[in-house]
């Protein structure tokens, strides 16, 4: 595991994209690898959900979403960041995705899916004045995959402010993020990757009948972890990619999947694997020889 580095190294790379009628987008690119991208994602979606919008912006198509409450879940699994709002959710590949316990994702596809380029942008009008601010992400295939809309001083709620009434205090988040993630004049606001915590997750997906019996497994894991006084989060998860073999559990520290985890098996996993480091081989997936 690479050492966490608290400072971002500036790339000093810019680009201009004409968008027609004299308008253009000014991009300032930043390092969006590994821990840096994780820190930025956490800062945006966990700490500043109330200030941002997100979606997809291309010629002929604009999708805009916003949060009305804090996300119900903001977690990282198999390279994908999953953020769940009240009525919608999204997945964003911020680390290499292996494709579950069988590592089914081909290497070239892993690189295509992974976010490998990011930039702070300003949309400039024909008079040379910025009129909107945000962050743009591209995947390894060079496709624009997500746009983050940052607070706009010319807009209040959904209305344009009258001429001369712009509230430039709303650029505080944009400027602060640039200082950290683009210019590198302030350190990252974390001492480690905020998504890298020890956890054991239980699949709650309704796609397969066995996983619908997840609650006793979750409860048993939670009680056993608390009894052992472990600093490990017990959480629920969507599909853990081991269908029809539920209840399924996943331990993050060493990427171990467990199948057919009833309450008794859950206690054994905690006492043997999480406490002593001995995997419960007969319930591992893929099956492991003793």
Secondary structure, DSSP 8 states (H G I E B T S, - for coil): -----SS-----EEEEEEEETTEEEEEEEE--SHHHHHHHHHIIIIISTTT-EEEEEETTEEEEEE-SS--SEEEEETTEEEEE-SS-EEEEE-S----TTTT-S-HHHHHHHSEEEEEEEEEE-TTS-EEEEEEEEEETTS-EEEEEE---TTEETTEE--TT---GGGGHHHHHHIIIIIS-SS--S-SS-TT---EEEEE--TTSGGGGGHHHHHHHHHHHHHHTT---EEEEES--S-TTS-S-EEETTTTEEE-S--HHHHHHIIIIIITT----GGGEES----
